[in-house]
Amino acid sequence: MKNNSLRVVALIWAAVMIAVISSTATLLISGRTAQQATQESRWVSEEEYAAIQRYGRLDEVRNTLLNDYYEALDEDELLLGAIRGMTSSIGDPYTFYYTPEELKRAEENNAGLYHGIGVLLQNTTDGFIEIVRVYPDTPAEAAGVRAGDCILAVDDVEVSGIDGRAYNEAVNMIRGAEATQVTLTLRRGEQTLDIPVTRGDVSISYASYQILPGNIGYIGITQFTGNASAVFHEAIESFKQQNVRGLIVDVRNNPGGLLDQVVNIADELLPTGVIVYIKEKDGNRQDFYSNEEMYDVPLVVLVNDMSASASEILASAVQAFGRGTVMGTTTYGKGIVQSLITYKEDNAGIQLTTSSYYDALDRCPHKVGVQPDVEVPLEAEFVTEEPDPEGDNQLAAAIEEIERLIAER
């Protein structure tokens, strides 16, 4: 971006703006009177003039509403509505506009430090918002909220995950000042429950690790944001010291996150080569590489149908390198990358889809997902939260696969 007031961040997870192309041809736009014309006239390009004419209707509608609507209207709200209407008209659930307050909350969430209840949420393919993880020692855990619950309403207001904007609105309703209460209407199996939760300070780690029986390392990554890559590196160093025999990386129910985080994590596991490349609509391509240093132990990556975006980058890269075994069920299928552009003057922002991503075999998982090397459906009624090989048949299968890979070395 050439404009110094814009900051762009790659995301693997939305005033009318007019793009103007410079031109030597110009037109003169005049004011209302000859005297005013002398004072107010300025030269504009043909493209600028065409844009002014094109968006004239928008200004007409604005004036009509302000002048003729039966109640007083907030002009800032009209402008915000116009912006939201423009982004939503694209039909892309990952493209939307952030007000300064919304962007601040999103950045707090990415950092893992905020006032809230301590859950990981994700849109489902049928438009609901599902709680995929309840973090330990949080208000949600204390109130009895469970992973697998679907949120139907917040304080009696219906919510949905039909697109990025609706999802963010629901998140903003759930979060709030410390010691205030929010009531979640949840669908749990055949039940509908109203559960009050008292908000509090929440500090979340987006990755955790431990050593499973058989001296097998386990790293669970819930999002590729916050401290995820730092904890991953810490885990690898710890496993090296303890001579761990194999490694399971669990990205089930991981909705994605930041591109640089998943690249850093994949770099620790892969030999030299292209981890992923992104391609824009004009064909421009940017490659992200791993170096030759890697943690070389037998590897299994666990995925499911809610493993999306950055999770799919990791799984697909492991397959492309032949580095390990991807196990579980077919992933979500989000093979596009978003950029976050922030406006320095007020700290608002727009998230928009800017490119697609591909692995070293030129595969893009968009709308098809990553097919696991070994299909292992999760047994009914079990929700993954903590590693439990006895209750989690996918994890048990991953341990068996690690033992097989060890035996083959």
N, C-alpha and C positions, 0 to 999 in steps of 0.2 A: 504494500500500500504506500503510495507516495504522500498521502495526507498525514502530517505529523500528529494530527488530533485523533487518529484512529489506532487502536491496538487490536491485533488479530491473534487469536489463539485457536489451534486446531483441536477440534472436539470429535471424538469417535462416539457419541450419544445422539429464537424465534421471537411532522413536516413531511411531506412527500419528498422522496429523494429523486433527484433528476440527474442522471449521468449525462454529462455534456462532453461531446467530442469537439476538439478545437477545429476551427474552420477559418479560412481566409475570407469567405463571404460573410458579410454582416448586414444587419438591418437596423434601422433606427426606430426605437419605441418612444413615442411622444406622450407627454402628459396631457392634462385637460385643457389648458389654454396655451396661447403662444408664449406668454411670459413664463408659465410653469414649464412649458416644453423646453425652454432654454435652460432652466435650472435643473430639470429632472431627467432629461433625455440621457440615454447612454447607448453605446453600441453593444449589440449582442450578435452571436453567431446565428446562422439559419437554424441549427439544431436547437439552440436555446429558445428561439422564437417559436419553433414548432412545439416544443415542450410546454411553453407558456400557454399556447392555444389549446393543446391537448388537455391540460389540467384546468382549463378555465371553467369547465362544468363543475369540477369539484368545489371551486370557490363560489360558484353560483348556488350550489346546494348548501354550502356553509352559510352564506348570507341569508338564504331563504329560511333555514332553520333558526338562525339567530333573530331574524326580524319577525317571522310569522308564526313560529311555534307558540302554543298557548301558555307555556311556562318559560321562565328564564332558563337558559342553558349555559353550561360551563364550556367556554371555548376550548380550553385545554383538553377536556374530555372528548370533544368533537374531533380534535386533532389526533388524539390517541386512538379513537375509534377508526379514523381513516387509515392510520398506520396499520393497525391490527387487521383491518379489512384487506389491505393490500397484501400483507404477508399470508393471511389465511387463504386468499384466493388462489394461491399457487397449488394448494392441495397437498403440500408436503408437511407431515406432522412434526418434522424436525426444524422447520423454519418458522421463527416467531420473534417478536419484539419484546425486550425487557425494559420496563421502567427502571429508573435508578434504584428504587427500593427492591424490585424483583431481582435485579442483577446482583445487588449486595447479598441478598439471601442465597442466591445460587452459588456465589463464590464462597460464602460461609459453609454451605453444604459440601462443596468440593474439598474444602480444607478439613472438614470433619469437626468443626467447632461452631456450635450454634445453640440457640434456645429451641427446644422441641421435645419430642417424645422418644427418639432413638430407634427408628425403624428404617429399613431399606425397602423402598417401593419400586414397583415396575408396572408399566402398562402391559396388559394382556392382549393377545391377538383379537379378542372379542370386545375390547374397549373398556375393560374394567381396570381398577387399580388394585394390585395384589401386594400384600405385605410378604416379601420373600425372605426377610430376616428381621428378627428382633434382637437388637444388640444387648449384651449382658449389662446388668447394673444400670438400667435406664428406666425412665418413667413408664414406658410401654411394657417392659417386662414386669415391673411391679404391679401394673394394672391388670395383667392377665392377657394382654394382646399376644397372638400367636402367629408364627409364620404360616402362610397359607390362607389367612383371613383376607377377604376382599372388602374394600372400603366402599360402602354404598352412599354414605352421607357423612358430613362433618357439621356438627351442631345443627342437625336437621336440614341441612342444605345438601341436595343430591350432588354427587361428584362423579366424574368419569375420567377415563384415561384415553378417550377417543383420539386425542392429538396432544402435541406438546404443550399447547396453551392451556387446555383443560387440565392436564396433569399438573402443570406449574401452579394453576389457581388452587387446586386441591392441596398441594404441598404448602402453599402460603397460608391456607386456612388452618392447617394442622399446626403449623409453627406459630409461636407467639411468645409473649413475655413470660419470664420465669414465674412460677407459682400460680399462673392462671390455668384454668381448666378447659379442656376441649372434649367433647363427646363424639366418639366414633360409632357409627352404625355399621356393623360388620356382618358379612355373610360367612358363616363357618359351617361348611357342609350343608345340611338342610336347615340350620338355625339362622335366625337373624338376631343379633345381640347389640345392645347399646352399652358401650363401655366408656365411662368417664376416665380421662387421663389428666393428671396434673403435670403441666410442662415444667421442665427444668433445664439446667445447663447440661449439654450433651457433648461429650468428647469421644469421637469414634475413631477406631483404627480400622482401616479398610483391608488389612491383611493380618493373618495370624499364622503361627506355625507350631508344630510339635513333632515329636518322634513317636511313630506308631510301633506296636509290637513287631518284632523282626528287624528292628533298627532301620525302618523305612521312614524317610522324611515326608512330612505333609505340610503343604502351604495352601491355605484357603484365601482367595482374593475375592472380596465382595464388590469392589469397584476399582477401576484404575485411576484413582484420584487420591488426594490427600497424601498420606504416608505410605501408600501401597508399595511403590518401588523401593523406598528406603527399608521397609520391613522385609521385603523380599530379599534384598541384598544381605540384611542382617541374618536372615534365616539361612541363606546359602553359606555364609561364613561360619555360622554355628554348626551346620551339618558337616562341613569339611573337617572341623576340629573333632567331631564325634564319629568320623568315618562312616557316615550313613551309607547304606548299601544301594538305595534307590530313592526316587523322588516322585511324589504324586502332587500335581498342581490342580487344585479344584477351583474351576471358574463356573460352576453351576449357579444359575440365578444371578450371574454377574452381568449387568446391563451395559457395561462399557466404561468409558471415561476419556482420559486424555491420551492422545497419540504418543506423546513423548514418554509417558509412563509405560505403556505396553512395549514400546521399542526398547526401553532400558531393561525391562524384565526379560524380554525375549533374547536380548543380547547376552545375558548371563547363561542362557541354555543352548545357544546355537553356535555352530562354527561360522567361519567367514562366509558372507553372502548377503543377498537381499532378503531382509525380513519381510518387507512390504513396500509397495510403491503406490502412490496416489496419482490419479490422472484427472486433469480438469477438462472442461468441455472443449477447450481449444487445442487439446492434445498435449499440453505441457505435462511433463512427468517429473515427479520427485521421488527418489529412491532413499530408503532408510536401511542401513547396513548393520550387520553384526561383525564384531572383530573375531580373531581366531581363538581368543581365550573363552573357555566355556566350562561350566560345571558338568563334567562328563560322567554321569551315573545313569543307569536305566531310568527312563522317564515315562510317566503316564499323565495325560491331561484329561480331566473329567469335565464333560460338558452336558448340557441338556437344552431343552427347547427355549429356555429363557437366558441362555448364554448368548450375548449379542455384541456386535460391533468390535470393540477392542478384544473381547474374549475370543471372537472368531478370528481376529488377526493372529493371536497367539496360537490357537489350535491349528489354523491353516498353515502357519509357518512351520510348526513342528512336523506336520505331514509333508510339506514340500521338501524339507531337509531330510526326511526319513529319520528324524532324531528320536522319535518315541512313538507311543501308541495313544491315539485319541479314542476315548471310550465314553459311552453314555448314549445319548440320543441326539438326533439332528438339531443343530443350533437354530437360533432365531431367524437369521437371514437379513442382517443389516450391513450392507457393503458400501455405505456412503459415509462421507466425512463432512462434518460441519465446522465452520469457522465462526468465531465470536468476534464481532467488531464492536468496540466500545467508543462512545462519543465523549471526548475529553471534557467538553464544556459542561455536561451535566451528569456524566457517568451512566447514561442509559446505554443500551446496546441492542444489537440484532444478531441472532444466531441464524445462519443460513447454510444450506447444503452447497458445498463448493466443489466436491470431487468424489470420485469413486476410488476404492482401494482394491489392490490385487496382490496375491502372493507371488512367490518366485516362479510358479508354474502358470502364471497369468490367469488364475482363477479368482473370480469375484463372487462372494457368497450372497450378494443381494437378492432377496426374495427366494433363495433356494437353501441357504444355510450351509454349514459344513457337515458333511456326512462323517460320522465316527468310523474309525477303522474297525472297532468292535462294538456292535450294537448291544447295549445293556439297558432295557427299560427299567425305570425305578418301580419298585413294588408299591402297590396302592397303599394310601393312607400314611406313608412315611414322608415327613418333611425334613430336608437336610438343614441342620443348624450347626451342630458340633460333630466332629468326626467320630463315628461309631460303627466300626466294621461289623458288629453283630446285628445292628438294626438297619444298616444301610447296604443293600445288596450291590449297589454300584461301586461303593468304596471297597467292599469285600472282593469284587471282581478285579478292581484295580490292583489290589495287593497281590492277588494271584498272578496277574499279568506281570507285575514287577518281579516276582519270584521266577517266572518263566524267562523273562529277559535276562535276569542275573545268571540263570543256568546256561543260557546260550552264549554267554561271554567267555 
